[in-house]
Amino acid sequence: MTFDERLERLTERHEALTQTVELMAAENWERNRMWDEKMGQWDKQMSQVMESIARRLHIAEIPEHRIERLEGN
């Protein structure tokens, strides 16, 4: 194998590796975008759940406070 053939083969391998890395980077970027979108949805849903729990806790505490007032505590 001549020097030029070896250089040509190395160049081809380098180009193939470069394309592979570019594809991996694009896939990673897309995966991160989708993950960020899902996490945003999850955060919104968790906020709604936490607000709902807080409202229900407040509702559950109202009778307890009434009883305490009636008992004079």
DSSP file (Angstrom, degrees, kcal/mol; ACC not computed):
  #  RESIDUE AA STRUCTURE BP1 BP2  ACC     N-H-->O    O-->H-N    N-H-->O    O-->H-N    TCO  KAPPA ALPHA  PHI   PSI    X-CA   Y-CA   Z-CA
    1    1 A M              0   0    0      0, 0.0     2,-0.1     0, 0.0     0, 0.0   0.000 360.0 360.0 360.0 128.7    0.0    0.0    0.0
    2    2 A T     >  -     0   0    0      1,-0.1     4,-2.4     4,-0.0     5,-0.2  -0.293 360.0-107.2 -80.8 167.7    1.5    3.3   -1.0
    3    3 A F  H  > S+     0   0    0      1,-0.2     4,-2.7     2,-0.2     5,-0.2   0.910 120.8  51.7 -60.0 -43.8    1.6    6.4    1.1
    4    4 A D  H  > S+     0   0    0      2,-0.2     4,-2.5     1,-0.2    -1,-0.2   0.878 109.6  49.8 -63.4 -37.7   -1.1    8.1   -1.1
    5    5 A E  H  > S+     0   0    0      2,-0.2     4,-2.5     1,-0.2    -1,-0.2   0.911 111.8  48.0 -66.9 -41.5   -3.4    5.0   -0.7
    6    6 A R  H  X S+     0   0    0     -4,-2.4     4,-2.5     2,-0.2    -2,-0.2   0.918 112.2  49.0 -63.9 -42.5   -2.9    5.1    3.1
    7    7 A L  H  X S+     0   0    0     -4,-2.7     4,-2.4     2,-0.2    -2,-0.2   0.909 111.2  50.1 -63.3 -42.3   -3.6    8.8    3.2
    8    8 A E  H  X S+     0   0    0     -4,-2.5     4,-2.3     2,-0.2    -2,-0.2   0.914 111.2  48.9 -62.1 -43.4   -6.7    8.3    1.1
    9    9 A R  H  X S+     0   0    0     -4,-2.5     4,-2.4     2,-0.2    -2,-0.2   0.912 111.5  48.8 -64.8 -42.9   -7.9    5.5    3.4
   10   10 A L  H  X S+     0   0    0     -4,-2.5     4,-2.5     1,-0.2    -1,-0.2   0.890 110.1  52.4 -62.7 -39.1   -7.3    7.6    6.5
   11   11 A T  H  X S+     0   0    0     -4,-2.4     4,-2.4     2,-0.2    -2,-0.2   0.919 109.8  48.5 -62.9 -43.5   -9.1   10.5    4.9
   12   12 A E  H  X S+     0   0    0     -4,-2.3     4,-2.5     2,-0.2    -2,-0.2   0.912 112.5  48.2 -62.8 -43.2  -12.1    8.3    4.2
   13   13 A R  H  X S+     0   0    0     -4,-2.4     4,-2.6     2,-0.2    -1,-0.2   0.903 110.8  51.3 -64.6 -39.9  -12.1    7.0    7.8
   14   14 A H  H  X S+     0   0    0     -4,-2.5     4,-2.5     2,-0.2    -2,-0.2   0.919 110.8  48.1 -62.5 -44.1  -11.9   10.5    9.2
   15   15 A E  H  X S+     0   0    0     -4,-2.4     4,-2.4     2,-0.2    -2,-0.2   0.906 111.5  50.4 -63.5 -41.6  -14.9   11.6    7.1
   16   16 A A  H  X S+     0   0    0     -4,-2.5     4,-2.2     1,-0.2    -2,-0.2   0.918 112.1  47.1 -63.2 -43.0  -16.9    8.6    8.2
   17   17 A L  H  X S+     0   0    0     -4,-2.6     4,-2.6     2,-0.2    -2,-0.2   0.895 110.3  53.1 -64.5 -39.8  -16.1    9.3   11.8
   18   18 A T  H  X S+     0   0    0     -4,-2.5     4,-2.3     1,-0.2    -2,-0.2   0.919 109.9  47.8 -61.8 -43.6  -17.0   13.0   11.4
   19   19 A Q  H  X S+     0   0    0     -4,-2.4     4,-2.5     2,-0.2    -1,-0.2   0.902 111.0  51.6 -64.1 -40.4  -20.3   12.0    9.9
   20   20 A T  H  X S+     0   0    0     -4,-2.2     4,-2.5     1,-0.2    -2,-0.2   0.927 110.6  47.4 -62.2 -44.9  -21.0    9.6   12.8
   21   21 A V  H  X S+     0   0    0     -4,-2.6     4,-2.4     2,-0.2    -1,-0.2   0.895 111.3  51.5 -64.5 -39.7  -20.2   12.2   15.4
   22   22 A E  H  X S+     0   0    0     -4,-2.3     4,-2.2     2,-0.2    -2,-0.2   0.909 110.9  48.1 -64.0 -42.1  -22.4   14.7   13.6
   23   23 A L  H  X S+     0   0    0     -4,-2.5     4,-2.6     2,-0.2    -2,-0.2   0.919 111.9  49.5 -63.6 -43.1  -25.3   12.2   13.6
   24   24 A M  H  X S+     0   0    0     -4,-2.5     4,-2.5     1,-0.2    -2,-0.2   0.904 110.7  50.1 -62.4 -41.0  -24.8   11.5   17.2
   25   25 A A  H  X S+     0   0    0     -4,-2.4     4,-2.4     2,-0.2    -1,-0.2   0.907 111.1  48.9 -64.5 -41.5  -24.7   15.2   18.1
   26   26 A A  H  X S+     0   0    0     -4,-2.2     4,-2.4     2,-0.2    -2,-0.2   0.916 112.4  48.0 -65.1 -42.7  -28.0   15.7   16.1
   27   27 A E  H  X S+     0   0    0     -4,-2.6     4,-2.6     1,-0.2    -2,-0.2   0.905 112.1  49.8 -63.4 -41.3  -29.7   12.8   17.9
   28   28 A N  H  X S+     0   0    0     -4,-2.5     4,-2.6     2,-0.2    -2,-0.2   0.906 109.8  50.7 -64.4 -42.1  -28.5   14.0   21.2
   29   29 A W  H  X S+     0   0    0     -4,-2.4     4,-2.3     2,-0.2    -2,-0.2   0.928 112.4  46.8 -61.7 -45.0  -29.8   17.5   20.5
   30   30 A E  H  X S+     0   0    0     -4,-2.4     4,-2.5     2,-0.2    -2,-0.2   0.909 111.7  50.7 -64.2 -41.9  -33.2   16.1   19.5
   31   31 A R  H  X S+     0   0    0     -4,-2.6     4,-2.5     1,-0.2    -2,-0.2   0.910 111.0  48.9 -62.2 -42.3  -33.3   13.9   22.6
   32   32 A N  H  X S+     0   0    0     -4,-2.6     4,-2.7     2,-0.2    -1,-0.2   0.893 110.1  51.6 -64.2 -39.9  -32.5   16.8   24.9
   33   33 A R  H  X S+     0   0    0     -4,-2.3     4,-2.1     2,-0.2    -2,-0.2   0.932 112.2  45.5 -62.2 -45.9  -35.2   18.9   23.2
   34   34 A M  H  X S+     0   0    0     -4,-2.5     4,-2.6     2,-0.2    -2,-0.2   0.900 112.7  51.1 -65.2 -40.0  -37.8   16.2   23.7
   35   35 A W  H  X S+     0   0    0     -4,-2.5     4,-2.8     2,-0.2     5,-0.2   0.920 109.6  49.9 -62.4 -44.7  -36.6   15.7   27.3
   36   36 A D  H  X S+     0   0    0     -4,-2.7     4,-2.1     1,-0.2    -1,-0.2   0.898 111.2  49.7 -61.0 -40.2  -36.9   19.4   28.1
   37   37 A E  H  X S+     0   0    0     -4,-2.1     4,-2.0     2,-0.2    -2,-0.2   0.936 112.7  46.1 -64.3 -46.4  -40.4   19.5   26.6
   38   38 A K  H  X S+     0   0    0     -4,-2.6     4,-2.7     1,-0.2    -2,-0.2   0.899 111.8  51.5 -63.7 -40.8  -41.5   16.5   28.7
   39   39 A M  H  X S+     0   0    0     -4,-2.8     4,-2.9     1,-0.2    -1,-0.2   0.879 107.5  53.2 -65.5 -36.5  -40.0   17.9   31.8
   40   40 A G  H  X S+     0   0    0     -4,-2.1     4,-2.0     2,-0.2    -1,-0.2   0.915 111.1  46.1 -62.5 -42.4  -41.8   21.2   31.2
   41   41 A Q  H  X S+     0   0    0     -4,-2.0     4,-2.5     2,-0.2    -2,-0.2   0.917 113.0  49.9 -64.8 -42.8  -45.1   19.3   31.0
   42   42 A W  H  X S+     0   0    0     -4,-2.7     4,-2.8     1,-0.2    -2,-0.2   0.913 109.4  51.2 -63.6 -42.6  -44.2   17.3   34.1
   43   43 A D  H  X S+     0   0    0     -4,-2.9     4,-2.2     1,-0.2    -1,-0.2   0.910 110.6  49.1 -60.2 -42.4  -43.4   20.4   36.0
   44   44 A K  H  X S+     0   0    0     -4,-2.0     4,-2.0     2,-0.2    -2,-0.2   0.923 112.6  47.2 -63.8 -44.3  -46.7   22.0   35.1
   45   45 A Q  H  X S+     0   0    0     -4,-2.5     4,-2.3     1,-0.2    -2,-0.2   0.905 111.5  50.6 -64.8 -41.1  -48.6   18.8   36.1
   46   46 A M  H  X S+     0   0    0     -4,-2.8     4,-2.7     1,-0.2    -1,-0.2   0.882 108.3  52.9 -65.3 -37.2  -46.8   18.6   39.4
   47   47 A S  H  X S+     0   0    0     -4,-2.2     4,-2.4    -5,-0.2    -1,-0.2   0.914 109.7  48.8 -62.3 -42.3  -47.6   22.2   40.1
   48   48 A Q  H  X S+     0   0    0     -4,-2.0     4,-2.2     2,-0.2    -2,-0.2   0.904 111.7  49.1 -64.5 -41.0  -51.2   21.6   39.5
   49   49 A V  H  X S+     0   0    0     -4,-2.3     4,-2.5     2,-0.2    -2,-0.2   0.925 111.6  48.9 -63.6 -44.7  -51.2   18.5   41.8
   50   50 A M  H  X S+     0   0    0     -4,-2.7     4,-2.3     1,-0.2    -2,-0.2   0.901 111.3  49.4 -64.4 -40.4  -49.4   20.5   44.5
   51   51 A E  H  X S+     0   0    0     -4,-2.4     4,-2.3     2,-0.2    -1,-0.2   0.908 111.2  50.4 -63.2 -41.3  -52.0   23.3   44.3
   52   52 A S  H  X S+     0   0    0     -4,-2.2     4,-2.4     2,-0.2    -2,-0.2   0.912 110.4  49.0 -63.5 -43.1  -54.8   20.8   44.4
   53   53 A I  H  X S+     0   0    0     -4,-2.5     4,-2.5     1,-0.2    -1,-0.2   0.916 110.2  51.3 -62.4 -43.1  -53.3   19.1   47.5
   54   54 A A  H  X S+     0   0    0     -4,-2.3     4,-2.1     2,-0.2    -2,-0.2   0.905 110.7  48.7 -62.0 -41.6  -52.9   22.5   49.2
   55   55 A R  H  X S+     0   0    0     -4,-2.3     4,-2.4     1,-0.2    -1,-0.2   0.923 112.5  47.8 -63.9 -43.9  -56.6   23.4   48.5
   56   56 A R  H  X S+     0   0    0     -4,-2.4     4,-2.5     1,-0.2    -2,-0.2   0.873 109.7  52.8 -67.0 -36.1  -57.8   20.1   49.8
   57   57 A L  H  X S+     0   0    0     -4,-2.5     4,-1.8     2,-0.2    -1,-0.2   0.926 109.4  49.3 -62.3 -44.3  -55.7   20.4   52.9
   58   58 A H  H  X S+     0   0    0     -4,-2.1     4,-1.2     1,-0.2    -2,-0.2   0.923 111.5  48.9 -61.2 -44.1  -57.2   23.9   53.6
   59   59 A I  H  < S+     0   0    0     -4,-2.4     3,-0.4     1,-0.2    -1,-0.2   0.897 110.8  50.7 -62.5 -40.2  -60.7   22.5   53.1
   60   60 A A  H  X S+     0   0    0     -4,-2.5     4,-0.6     1,-0.2    -1,-0.2   0.808 108.3  52.9 -68.5 -28.8  -59.9   19.6   55.5
   61   61 A E  H  X S+     0   0    0     -4,-1.8     4,-2.2     1,-0.2    -1,-0.2   0.740  90.9  76.9 -78.8 -23.1  -58.6   22.0   58.1
   62   62 A I  H  X S+     0   0    0     -4,-1.2     4,-2.0    -3,-0.4    -1,-0.2   0.929  95.9  44.6 -57.1 -51.3  -61.7   24.2   58.2
   63   63 A P  H  > S+     0   0    0      0, 0.0     4,-2.6     0, 0.0    -1,-0.2   0.883 111.0  55.7 -62.6 -34.3  -63.9   21.8   60.2
   64   64 A E  H  X S+     0   0    0     -4,-0.6     4,-2.2     1,-0.2    -2,-0.2   0.912 108.2  47.4 -62.5 -42.2  -61.0   21.2   62.6
   65   65 A H  H  X S+     0   0    0     -4,-2.2     4,-2.3     2,-0.2    -1,-0.2   0.880 110.8  52.1 -66.8 -37.6  -60.7   24.9   63.3
   66   66 A R  H  X S+     0   0    0     -4,-2.0     4,-2.5    -5,-0.2    -2,-0.2   0.924 109.7  49.0 -63.5 -43.9  -64.5   25.2   63.8
   67   67 A I  H  X S+     0   0    0     -4,-2.6     4,-2.3     1,-0.2    -2,-0.2   0.918 110.1  51.1 -62.2 -43.3  -64.4   22.4   66.3
   68   68 A E  H  X>S+     0   0    0     -4,-2.2     5,-2.6     1,-0.2     4,-0.8   0.906 110.9  48.7 -61.0 -41.7  -61.5   24.0   68.2
   69   69 A R  H  <5S+     0   0    0     -4,-2.3     3,-0.4     1,-0.2    -1,-0.2   0.907 111.7  49.1 -65.3 -39.8  -63.4   27.3   68.3
   70   70 A L  H  <5S+     0   0    0     -4,-2.5    -2,-0.2     1,-0.2    -1,-0.2   0.868 112.1  48.4 -67.0 -35.4  -66.5   25.5   69.6
   71   71 A E  H  <5S-     0   0    0     -4,-2.3    -1,-0.2    -5,-0.2    -2,-0.2   0.606 114.5-118.9 -80.0 -11.6  -64.5   23.7   72.2
   72   72 A G  T  <5       0   0    0     -4,-0.8    -3,-0.2    -3,-0.4    -4,-0.1   0.747 360.0 360.0  82.2  24.1  -62.9   26.9   73.3
   73   73 A N      <       0   0    0     -5,-2.6    -4,-0.2    -6,-0.2    -5,-0.1   0.428 360.0 360.0 -91.9 360.0  -59.3   25.9   72.5
